[in-house]
Amino acid sequence: MNFKHSLVIYRKELMEVLRDKRTIFTTFILPIILYPLIIVGFNSIMIRQTKSLEERGATVAVQDSVNNNISRQLIQDLTKIKNYTIIPYSETTSRLYEDKDIQCIVTIRDSLGSDGTQFFKVYIQYDKSKEQSRMVFNKLSEQLSKTEKELQKELLQSFGISPDFLNLIDIRERDTSSAQKKMGMYLGMFLPYIVIMMLFAGASIVAADLVAGEKERKTLETLLVSSVGRLEIVCGKYLTIITLAMLNMIINLFSISFSLKFMLANQSAEMAGVSLPLNAILILLIAMIPLATLFAAILLSISTFSRNIKEARSYEQPLLIIAMLLGMVSFFPAIEINNLMALIPIVNIALLFKGVLINEFTISQILLTIFSTVVLDVIAIIITIKLFNTESVLFRTEEESGGLKVFKRKPKTFFNPYNGILYFSIALIVLYYLGSYWQAKDLFSGLIQTEIIIIALPVLLILRLLHLKPKEVLRLKNPNWNSFLLIPFIAVSAQIIVSIISQLINIVFPFPEKYLEALSQLYKMNETPWKVFMAIALLPGICEELLFRGFIIRFFEKYSVRWAVVISAILFAAYHLDPFRFVPVLLLGLLLGYLAIRSGSIYASMFSHIIINGMAFVLVTYSNTGWVKFIAKDGENLNYWLIVPALIIFCLSLYAFHKVTAKGEEKCVE
């Protein structure tokens, strides 16, 4: 690779982008103008509106059901509230309240205590959805509290007791936080989310145009036949996206920070003159670079795969939603950066950003955040380079991009990644709504309905409609019986390994008690053991394998069988809708995909899946028996020493399986 050639591409792409006046305006000029107008202007309007509501006052109707000196004093003190009109309750009060002519209705009642003491109850009827009504409620509550204290003082004095007894404990706060830390707390709630969104927006502005746009303009071919290599082209375009994303993010960051600082300084004299230290700004910028490179790599992959800008934009939307949801973690006050959170993409940057703003972070958290993001970045850029070197991807036709019209014309083109993701998304939505509904009504029958009607039946119907052969597509072929005999050794040892991995995850990131209770209910249904085994082991082993290792894996085999196994395993883990078991299920998905592909028969992965689920069922159901107590220390968690024999058996049996099986199919069914 010649890096000078990459710099030539980089300068070329950068100059083309900077010649576009619309890009210049949206990337550099608009943030400088927009945020001060929105933040400062919005704050000024809010202050003015609040003052206007206070000056407008309110009309309050009072119904005095007691009518004694104390109740009359309560009403008299309410008239002291500035701009408030107190009127007696009448027959028309309810209608006036519904017409918004009256903002609150106050009702005074009394009751007697066990010793005959008279107590007063004040009911305030108001519309909590209205800003003015909430303000009126606060004003009334404040005034009634003052009156209550005055009455208490008078009562104590009448008994010859000092009113100071009402204040036996005087609570006074001593705030040890600095003004800078308080500003960091305010900014840390929403600034990370905004910056992540701006970083994504800055990258997406140009990413779709760099490859998909050139395909649309028919200029990519000219670039490909030049003396510049494809790796150098990818690097040049990659650097362009990173540069513009970082520039856009920096401009947005400073514009937002300046506007928020101005707003907070106007609201509190303590915040005036406070600014973030230079080292915090540098740490934030350094931490944002890996995220910028990750977004750039993913968006460049999307642009390379897409046939035109419109298609690229449609693929970017799910990624934007994912980034948005993960970035919103900064809004939650109880979640802070730690070594585990530092491994989760986007979440780690948002929490690190928040931690830096309040000066609560460690160097190890910064390094883990950068390292984990860079690893994903490297994977994404490798995928981009592979896509760029694949002619069938780079110059995809309409038939290869999917669409209902194409299915009708050529059903065999059904198996492509776009259709695979689309089908999985629909299946996931149906599972979430319909499957959850069935299982909530009756867990046992709901599980059976989910496996048969939602998971297996649609696969068979689609193959029937497209006139495809189920035996060929789903790999319904007789296995090599020598390899089939090795499946129990592979499955049992794999289940032990992933169970111990799950236990280790529980130590680092404890599972909620409610989650563990719900999981245990799955194995303790009020049915006979064989029925429970059928619902959680036999049917999932058959139906889920038909869906993932038989059907979904076919959508991704055209370009790479290895990636098909990985992607189907990721989708398999996501389909379980269980973030706590995502990693163990992902590992099992990789194993099941390998077994199906290597043997060329889905029966291998089905048998393994049934054994894995069945073993979990046996361990929970027969936890009190002697042999289970031997391998499980508390009837639930396996003994950690089992990992050693399990790894040995797993490696030996998998090696033997590899030797006795022929390599599976690597091409999509045509």
VOLUMGU-326393 format. One record per residue (C-alpha): x, y, z. Coordinates in steps of 0.2 Angstrom, whole numbers, plus 2048, in hexadecimal, padded with zeros to 3 digits. Layout:
<pts>
east:north:up
X:Y:Z
...
</pts>
This chain:
<pts>
east:north:up
800:800:800
806:811:7FB
800:81E:808
804:82C:7FD
7F7:826:7F1
7EA:825:7FF
7EF:838:803
7EB:83C:7F1
7DA:834:7F2
7D7:83C:803
7DB:84E:7FC
7D1:84B:7ED
7C1:845:7F7
7C4:853:804
7C5:860:7F6
7B5:85A:7EE
7AC:85A:7FF
7B2:86C:803
7AD:872:7F2
79B:86E:7F6
793:87D:7FE
785:874:806
791:868:80F
79B:877:815
78B:880:81C
784:870:825
795:86A:82C
79E:87A:831
792:889:831
781:883:836
787:87C:847
78F:88D:84C
77F:896:848
772:889:84D
777:884:85F
778:895:866
768:899:85F
75F:889:865
767:888:877
769:89A:87B
759:89F:873
74F:891:87A
756:895:88C
750:8A8:889
73F:8A2:884
73D:896:892
742:8A4:89F
736:8B1:897
728:8A4:896
72A:89F:8A8
72A:8B1:8AD
71A:8B4:8A3
711:8A5:8AB
715:8AD:8BC
70F:8BE:8B7
6FF:8B6:8B0
6FB:8AF:8C1
6EC:8A3:8C3
6DA:8A1:8C9
6D8:895:8D7
6C7:88F:8DE
6C7:88A:8F0
6BA:87E:8F8
6BA:880:90B
6B2:871:913
6B8:875:925
6B4:888:926
6BE:88C:936
6CB:898:93B
6D9:88D:935
6D1:889:924
6CD:89B:922
6DF:8A0:925
6E5:893:918
6DA:89C:90B
6E0:8AD:911
6F2:8A9:90F
6EF:8A2:8FD
6E9:8B3:8F8
6FA:8BA:8FC
701:8B1:8ED
705:8BF:8E0
6FA:8BF:8D0
6EF:8B1:8D7
6DC:8B3:8D9
6D3:8A8:8E6
6C1:8A5:8E3
6B4:89B:8ED
6AE:88A:8E6
69D:88B:8DD
692:880:8D2
69B:887:8C2
6AD:883:8C9
6AE:872:8C0
6A9:879:8AF
6B5:888:8B1
6C3:87C:8B5
6BF:871:8A6
6C0:881:89B
6D1:886:8A3
6CA:896:8AB
6CF:88F:8BC
6E0:887:8BD
6DE:87E:8CE
6D1:879:8DA
6D6:878:8ED
6CB:86E:8F9
6CD:86F:90C
6C7:861:917
6CB:85B:929
6CC:84B:932
6CE:846:945
6DD:83D:94B
6DC:82F:958
6DF:83B:966
6D1:847:95F
6DE:853:957
6D7:85C:948
6E1:85A:938
6DF:862:927
6E0:85B:916
6E2:866:907
6DF:85F:8F6
6E5:868:8E6
6DD:863:8D6
6E8:869:8C7
6ED:863:8B5
6FF:85C:8B7
701:85C:8A4
700:86F:8A4
710:87A:8A8
705:888:8AF
6FB:87C:8BA
70B:874:8C1
712:885:8C5
701:889:8CE
702:879:8D8
714:87D:8DE
70F:88F:8E3
700:888:8ED
70A:87B:8F5
718:887:8FA
70C:893:902
702:885:90B
712:87F:912
716:890:919
705:891:921
707:880:928
717:885:931
70F:895:938
701:88B:93F
70D:87F:947
716:88D:94F
706:894:956
701:883:95D
711:880:965
712:891:96D
700:88F:974
707:880:97D
716:889:983
722:880:978
730:889:96E
72C:888:95B
73F:884:959
73A:872:95C
734:872:94A
746:874:944
74F:867:950
759:862:941
760:86F:935
766:867:925
773:871:91B
77C:86B:90C
78E:86D:909
792:86A:8F7
7A3:864:8F3
7A2:864:8E1
7AA:872:8D7
7A0:87D:8CA
7AA:875:8BC
7A4:863:8C2
792:869:8C3
793:870:8B1
79B:85F:8AC
78C:856:8B4
77F:861:8AA
789:85F:89A
78D:84D:89D
77A:848:89C
777:84D:88A
787:853:882
78E:842:87F
77E:83D:876
77E:84C:86B
791:84B:867
78F:839:862
780:83D:857
78A:84B:84F
799:840:84C
78E:834:843
785:841:839
796:849:834
79C:838:82E
78C:834:825
78B:844:81B
79A:83F:810
79B:82C:812
78C:828:807
793:833:7F9
7A5:82C:7F9
7A1:81B:7F2
78E:819:7EF
78E:82B:7E8
79C:827:7DC
793:817:7D6
783:821:7D3
78E:82E:7C9
797:820:7C0
7A8:828:7C5
7AE:819:7D0
7B3:80F:7C1
7C0:81D:7BC
7C7:81D:7CE
7C9:80A:7CE
7D3:809:7BD
7DF:816:7C3
7F0:811:7CA
7EA:813:7DC
7E7:803:7E5
7D6:7FF:7ED
7DD:7FE:7FE
7E4:80F:7FB
7D3:815:7F5
7CA:80F:804
7D7:817:810
7D5:828:807
7C2:828:808
7C3:821:81A
7CF:830:81F
7C3:83C:817
7B4:836:821
7BE:836:831
7C4:848:82E
7B3:84F:82A
7AB:846:839
7B7:84C:845
7B6:85E:83E
7A4:85E:83F
7A4:856:851
7B1:863:857
7A7:872:850
797:86B:858
79F:867:868
7A6:879:86B
796:881:864
78B:877:870
797:879:87F
798:88C:87D
786:88E:87B
782:883:88B
790:88B:895
788:89C:891
776:896:895
77C:88E:8A6
786:89E:8AB
776:8A8:8A8
76C:89D:8B3
779:89B:8C1
787:8A7:8C7
791:898:8CD
793:892:8BB
799:8A2:8B4
7AB:8A1:8AD
7AC:88E:8AF
7B3:885:8A1
7BA:873:89D
7CC:871:8A0
7D7:86E:891
7DC:85C:896
7CA:857:896
7C7:85E:885
7D6:855:87E
7D1:844:886
7C0:846:87F
7C6:84A:86D
7D3:83B:86E
7C5:82F:874
7B9:835:866
7C6:831:858
7C3:81E:85A
7B0:820:859
7B2:82B:84A
7BD:81E:841
7B0:811:846
7A2:81B:83F
7AC:81F:82F
7B0:80C:82C
79E:806:82E
797:814:824
7A4:811:816
7A0:7FF:816
78D:803:814
792:80F:806
79C:802:7FD
78F:7F5:7FE
781:801:7F8
77D:804:7E6
778:816:7E8
777:824:7F5
764:820:7F8
768:80E:7FD
777:814:808
76C:820:811
75F:812:815
76D:807:81C
773:815:827
762:818:830
763:808:83B
775:80C:83F
770:81D:844
762:816:84F
76E:80A:858
77B:819:85B
76D:824:861
766:816:86E
778:812:874
77D:824:875
76E:828:880
776:81E:88F
77E:82F:894
76C:834:89A
76B:827:8A7
773:82D:8B8
776:81C:8BF
781:816:8B1
794:81A:8B2
7A3:815:8A8
7AC:805:8AE
7B7:7F8:8A6
7A8:7EE:8A0
79F:7FD:898
7AF:802:890
7AE:7F3:885
79C:7F8:87E
79E:802:86E
796:814:86E
790:811:880
7A3:812:886
7A6:822:87D
796:82A:884
79A:825:896
7AC:829:894
7A7:83B:88E
79B:83C:89D
7A9:836:8A9
7B6:843:8A2
7AA:851:8A4
7A8:84E:8B7
7BA:848:8B9
7B6:836:8BE
7BF:82A:8B2
7CF:820:8B2
7DD:81D:8A5
7D8:80B:8A4
7C6:810:89F
7CD:81B:891
7D9:80E:88A
7CB:800:88B
7BF:80C:882
7CB:810:874
7D1:7FE:872
7C0:7F6:871
7BB:804:864
7CA:802:85A
7C8:7EF:859
7B7:7F1:852
7BD:7FF:846
7CB:7F3:83F
7BD:7E5:83C
7B2:7F2:833
7C0:7F9:828
7C5:7E7:824
7B4:7E4:81E
7B4:7F4:814
7C4:7EF:80B
7BD:7DD:808
7AD:7E5:800
7B7:7F1:7F6
7C1:7E2:7EF
7B2:7D8:7EA
7AB:7DD:7D9
79A:7D5:7DC
797:7E0:7EB
79F:7F0:7E4
794:7EF:7D4
784:7E7:7DA
776:7E6:7CF
763:7E9:7D3
760:7D7:7D4
76D:7D4:7E1
766:7E2:7EC
756:7DA:7EF
744:7E1:7ED
733:7D8:7EB
733:7DB:7D8
744:7D2:7D7
73D:7C3:7E1
72F:7C1:7D5
73A:7C2:7C6
748:7B7:7CD
744:7AF:7DE
755:7A7:7DF
75D:7B9:7E2
753:7B9:7F3
763:7B4:7FD
76D:7C4:7FF
772:7CE:80F
765:7DB:80D
756:7CF:80D
75E:7C5:81B
75F:7D5:826
74D:7D9:821
746:7C8:825
74F:7C7:836
748:7D8:83B
737:7D3:837
739:7C3:840
740:7CC:84F
731:7D8:850
725:7CA:84E
72E:7C0:85C
72E:7D0:867
71C:7D4:866
713:7C4:862
71F:7B8:86A
71F:7C2:87A
70C:7C3:87A
70A:7B0:878
717:7AC:885
710:7B9:892
6FF:7B0:890
706:79F:892
718:79B:892
718:789:88D
70C:78B:87E
713:79C:87A
724:794:878
71E:787:86D
714:793:862
723:79E:861
72E:790:85B
722:789:84E
718:798:848
724:7A6:849
735:79E:846
733:78E:83B
723:790:831
727:7A0:828
738:799:822
72F:78A:81A
721:795:813
72E:7A1:80A
737:792:803
727:78B:7FC
722:79C:7F5
732:79E:7EC
733:78C:7E6
743:789:7EE
748:777:7F4
747:776:808
753:767:808
760:771:7FE
75E:782:806
75D:77C:818
76A:76F:817
75E:761:81B
76B:754:817
770:744:820
780:747:82A
790:73E:82B
78C:732:839
79E:731:840
79D:744:842
78B:743:849
792:738:857
79E:746:85C
790:753:85E
78B:74E:871
79D:751:876
79E:762:86D
78D:768:873
78F:763:885
7A1:76A:887
79B:77A:87E
78D:77C:88A
798:77A:899
7A4:787:891
797:794:88D
78E:792:89E
79E:796:8A7
7A1:7A5:89C
78F:7AA:8A1
794:7A8:8B3
7A3:7B3:8B1
799:7C0:8A8
78D:7C0:8B7
79B:7C3:8C3
7A1:7D2:8B9
790:7D9:8B5
783:7D1:8C1
773:7CC:8B9
763:7D4:8C1
759:7C9:8CD
749:7CB:8C3
752:7C4:8B3
759:7B5:8BC
747:7B1:8C3
740:7B3:8B2
74D:7A7:8AB
74A:79A:8B8
737:79A:8B4
73B:795:8A3
741:784:8AA
734:782:8B7
724:783:8AD
715:779:8B4
717:76B:8A7
71E:75A:8A7
731:759:8A4
730:752:892
724:760:88D
730:76D:894
73E:765:88B
735:766:87B
731:778:87D
742:77E:882
74E:772:87A
746:767:86C
73C:774:863
749:782:864
756:776:85E
74C:772:84F
743:783:84B
751:78F:84F
75D:785:845
752:785:836
751:798:837
763:79C:83B
76E:78F:835
763:789:827
75A:799:821
762:7A9:827
774:7A3:824
770:7A1:812
76E:7B4:810
780:7B7:814
789:7A9:80C
78B:7B0:7FA
79A:7BB:7FF
7A2:7B1:80D
79D:7A1:817
7A7:7A6:826
79E:7B7:827
78E:7AE:825
791:7A4:834
796:7B3:83E
787:7BE:839
77B:7B0:83C
782:7AD:84D
780:7C0:851
76E:7C0:84B
76B:7B0:855
771:7B8:865
767:7C8:861
758:7BE:85E
758:7B7:870
754:7C9:876
760:7C6:885
76E:7D2:887
775:7C8:896
777:7B8:88C
77C:7C1:87C
78F:7BB:87C
78B:7A9:881
77E:7A7:874
789:7AF:867
797:7A2:86B
78A:794:869
784:79C:859
795:79B:852
797:789:856
786:784:84F
78A:78D:83F
79B:785:83D
793:773:840
785:776:833
791:77D:826
79F:771:829
794:762:829
789:768:81B
77A:762:826
76F:76C:831
76B:75D:83B
77D:75F:843
778:770:84A
767:76B:84F
76D:75C:859
77A:767:861
76D:775:865
761:768:86D
76F:761:878
775:772:87E
763:778:883
75F:767:88A
76F:767:895
769:778:89C
758:771:8A0
75F:761:8A8
76B:76C:8B3
75D:777:8BA
74F:769:8BB
75A:75C:8C4
765:768:8CE
762:75F:8DE
769:74E:8D7
77A:748:8DC
783:749:8CB
77C:75A:8C8
783:760:8D9
794:759:8D4
795:764:8C5
78B:773:8CC
791:77B:8DC
780:782:8E1
774:779:8D5
775:787:8C8
787:78D:8C5
793:780:8BE
7A4:77D:8C7
7B2:787:8BF
7BD:778:8BE
7B2:770:8B1
7B9:77D:8A4
7C9:773:8A3
7C2:762:89D
7B4:76B:893
7C1:774:889
7CC:764:886
7BC:75A:881
7B6:769:876
7C6:76B:86D
7C9:759:86A
7B7:755:864
7B7:764:859
7C7:760:851
7C1:74E:84E
7B1:755:847
7BB:760:83B
7C5:751:835
7B6:746:831
7AB:753:828
7AD:75A:817
7AC:76C:815
79A:773:813
793:77D:805
79A:78F:803
78E:796:7F6
77D:79C:7F7
76F:791:7F0
76B:797:7DE
</pts>
